[in-house]
């Protein structure tokens, strides 16, 4: 069996692992009827060569997750209301600016009215900016005239700060799909990306209000650097459960729309969730990087282990449970599992704990109730026999 490896960031790691398993690397299609594994660019996913792949690292269409407008509308359609982790959002184009004019007239907030605008279907902070009036919005659109379709959102103006700077989390989710099941794993290893300059209110300076991996000094790690600065309990008990909820619910809302490039393939996709956090430790979804995910300035440990662990998730015939992940030392948590049209997964480890509590309660209850029922039954028998004795 053979494999094709066009991965830009982890090419050596992937090749070494698959060659170690006895697979032969192909520089290009050699005419084989089947290729075991293909790691290719999203734009190449429909290449006829990759239809031969048994396992491929792309989905047929990532827009239900990666297109900001589509993701928001599908989420609202599925859940019928906007969750707290999704900022108020409206979509618009240059031709229908009047549809959002009311946003700059009726101010439901206390304090200055500020919105963040983003191209509907781009990433890496391209075209992102802050506006507080319709005139500023028009000026921003003119500056980025290559985009026609946009979204406008509430701006989170009270960010939690790391070293005095605004930051966001980059959280990785590995989504895997076959004709039989869909499963998602949340990585326990991720990044914190800070802004270039220390935070100040009432400024639109991109180096202050936009966080990202511009330089190595902007890159930190979760959970260790967050725990070091804000405490382990804040991460374990406050932030992580919100991240599990955000990733699980956004995926659940679009499961029926996610398909492999070819029907009988196993496919997977690395999703990069960018999540904001305010100074009350409330988390918000900024965007889901689905078309392409970057890994700027990672340390050597991340480079050595990230894709090795992904292959451990993807290559087995059946999905791994949280118990199996822990036993194998794979730093992921299974947050979603759907099989046979039914979502079977509990709410990650938080759900595991709840189920464990229920199980312990049920065991205690059953141990208590059975002897009690036995005693009641015995007393009833004695009472009946006693009456028979005197009659």
N, C-alpha and C positions, 0 to 999 in steps of 0.2 A: 504494500500500500504506500501511497505517496501523499505529499502535502505541498501547498503553495503558500509562501509567506511574504507578503508585501507590507508588513507592519513597520511603520516609521520609527516608533519609539522602542519597541521590545523585540526587534527582529532576532537578535542573537539569542535571547532567552528562549523564545519560542522554538527556534531551530534546534537548539541544544536539547531541549526537553523532548521534542518529537523524534529526533534522531536517536536519542537514548532509549526510546521505546521501540526502535526498529523501523521507523518510517523513513522513506526516501524523499529528499527535497527536490522539487522541480523548479527550474528557473522559469519555465513556461509550460504550457500544455504539451504533453508528449503523445497525445492521441489515446490516452488511457480512457477506458469506459467509466471508471470511477476514480475520484480523488478523495482521500479520507478527510482532509482538513484544509480549509482555505481561509487565510487571513488577508482581506482585501479592503480597498477603499470603498466608501459608500457609493461613489459615483460609478464604480465598476461592478456593482452587485448583480446587474442583469446581463453581464457578459456571458455568452453561451458556455464558455469554459467552466465558469463557476456553478453552472447548473449541475455539473457532475459531482460537486462536492457533497459529501455526506454531512459534514459540519461546516458551517460558514458563519463568520462573525458579523453579519449584517441582517437587518430586517428589510422587508420589501419597501416599507414606507414608514419613516420616522416622524412625519408631520403631526400625528396625534399627540406626540410628546414634545417634539422639538419646535413646532410652530407655535409661538406664544398665543396668538389669537385662537387657533384651533384647539390647543390644549385647554385654554380657559373655558371656551364655549362647551367643549365636550365634558369637562369637569362639572360645569353648572348644569348641564342637561342630565347627567347621571345622578348627581346628589341633590338637585332641585334648589340648592341654596349655596351661597358663597361661604366657604369655611374661613375661619379667622386667619389662617396662614396664607390665604390668597388676597393680596391687596385689591381694592376696588379697581376694575380694569374696564376700559372701553376700547374698541377698535375703530379705526377711521382711515380714510385716504385723503389725498390732497383735494379730491373733488367734493368731499362731504364734511368739510371743516365746520359748517354751521351746525352739524349734529352734535358737536361737543362744545359749542359756544357757552352753553349753560354752566359748564364746569367752572368757568372763570367769573361767573356772575353770582351764583348761589353758593356761598361758602359754608358748608356744614361744620367746618373745623373751628377750633379755637386757635387763633394765631395766623401767621402768614399761610396763604394757600400756595402749595408747591406740588407740581406733578413731575414724574419722570416719564420721558417718552423714549420708545425703543422701536426699531424696525421690527415688523411682524415676524420675519423669518431670517434673522441673522444672529450672530453670536460674537463673543470676544469683545464686548463693549462697543462694537461698531455702531455708530449713529446714535448712541445713548446720550441723553442730556436732560437737564432740569429746566422747567419753564414755570412761570407764575402768571402769565398773561397770554392772551391769544396772539398778540403781536410778537412776543418772544417765541411762541410756538411756530408761527409763520417763518420767522427768521431762521429758526433751527431747521425747519424743513427745507428751506432754500439752500442752507449750507450742505445738506445731504440730499441733493436732488436725484440721486441714483435710486432712492427708495420711494415707492408709491404707497405702500400699505404699512400702517403703524399701529401701535397700541399706546395708550396713555394710562398711567397708574398713579395711585396715591404714593407719595414719596415717604419713606420711613425716615423721619427727621430726628429721631432720638436713638441713634445706634449705640450698641455696646461698643466700648473702645478697648483695643489691645495696644499697649504702649502709646496711648493717646490717639490712635488711628482707627478709623472705621475699618471693618473687615467683614468678610463673608466666608462661609464654609464651602468647600468643594467636597461633596460626598459622592462616592461611587456605588452604583447599583449594577449588578450583573443580571440581566434578564435572559432566560433560556426558554426556548419553545421547541416542541416536537408536535407530531400529529396527535399525541396522547396527552400531553400536559403542558402547562406554563408555570414557570417558577421564577422567583426573584430573590436575589441574595444581596444584603446590605453589607458593604465593606466596613470593617471596624477601623480601617486606616484611611485617613483622608488629609486634606490640606486646609489651612487657614490662609487666605490672601488678604493683605491689608492695602490700604490706600498709600500713596506715596508720601503724603504730608499729614501732619496732625490735624484732627478734626476741629473745625470752627463752624458755628452756626451762621446762617444768613450769608452763605457763599455758594457760588455755583462752580467754583474751581474744580475741574475734573480730577486733579491730583488729590483733592481733599474728599470729595463726595463719592468717587467711584473707586472701589477696591479691585485689586487684580494682581496677577503675578508678573508685574512689570520688571522687577529685579529680584535677585536672590534674597535680599534683605526683607522683601515683602512676604516671604513664604515661611509658614509655620505648619505644625502638624497637629492633627487630632487623633486621639484624644489628649495626648500628653501635654502639649503646650497650652491647651485650654484649661486642663485640670491644674496645671502649674500656676496659672494666673487667676482662675476663678473658683477652683476647688473641685474635687472629684465628685462630690455629691451633686453639684450643680450640673455636671455633665451626665452622670448616671441617672439622676432622678428627675431632672427638669428638661435638659436639652435633648438627650438621646430619645426619649419617648416621643417628643415632637417630630424629630427627624424620621423615626419609624412611621409615624402616622402620615407625614407628608409624602414619603416615598411610596408607602403601601397604597394610600388612597388615590394618588395620581395614576398609578399603574392600574389599579382596579377599574377605574373609570374608562379605560381604553383597551382592556384586554381583548375584547371581541374584534377590535380593529387591527391588532398586531398580527402580521403574517410573515412567514419565511419567504425568501425570494422564489423558492420552488416548494411545492406543497409537501413533499415527503422528506424534506431536509430536516436536520436539527440546526437551528440557528440561534445565535445569541447576540446580545448587544451590550456594550459598556455605556452606561448612562452617567453623565456628570451633573449632579444636582448642585446648583448654586443657591445657597440658603442664607438669608440675612437674619440678623438677630438684633433686637433692640435692648435698651438698658433695663427693661423689665424681664429679660430672658425669654421673650416671645419670639418665635421663629417664623419666617415668611419665605415662601418660595419666590426666588427671583427668576430663575429660568432652568430648563432642563436641556443640557447639551447632549443632543442625540445624534446629530449628523456627524460631528467629529469632536473628539475630546482631546484636550491638550494636557501635558504633564510637564510644565516648565520647572526647571531647577529642582528636581527630586533628589533626595539623598541616595546613596548607593544601596542602602537596604531596601528602599522602595523599588529601585530599578531591578534588584536581584530577585525580589519575591513577588511583586505585584502580578505579573502574568503567569508565573508558575502556579499561583493559587487559583487564578482564573481557569486555567486548564484543568485543574483538579475539580473544579465545579462543572465544567462543560463536558469533559470527555466521558464520564461514567454514563451508563445506559439509563440509570434512574436518578432522580434528584436526591440530594443529600438532606437528611433531617438535621435539625439543630444539634441533636445528640451526636450524630455522626461527624458534623463539622467540628464539634468540640473534641471528640476523640482523635480526629485526624490532625488537629492543630491548625485548621484553616480559619483565618480570622474574618469570618463572615457570619451573618445571621440570616436565616431564611425568613423572609417577611411575607411571602405570598406563595401560595401553591393552589393551582386549579387543575382539576382532572375530571374528565367526564362531564364537563359543563357545570361543575360545582366547585366553588371556592372552598377549599378544605382547610386552609391555614388559619391558625390562631394569630394573635397580634404579637408576633415575634416573641422574644424572651419575656416581655411583659406579660404576654398571653400565657406563656409557659408557666410563669409564676402563679398567675391567677388559676390556671387549670390545676397546678400542683396543690394550691390551697383548697380548691374545690374537692380534689381527690382525697386530700387528707381529711377534710371535713366529712366527706361521705364515708370514708373508712371508719372514722371515729363514731359517726352517727350509726353506721351499721353494727359496729361492735357493741354499741350501747343499746340499740333498739331491739336486736334479736334476743338477747337475754331477757329484756323487759317483756317482750311479747311472749317468750316462753314461760315466764313466771305467771303472767296473766292467764295464759291458756291452762297452766297447771292448776291455778286457783279455781278457774271455772270448772275444770274436771272434778276437783275435790268437792266443790260446792254441789255439783250435780249428783255425785255419788253419795254425798252426805244426805241430801234430800231423799234419794232413793232408799237409803238405809232406814229412815224414819217413816216411810210410807209403804 
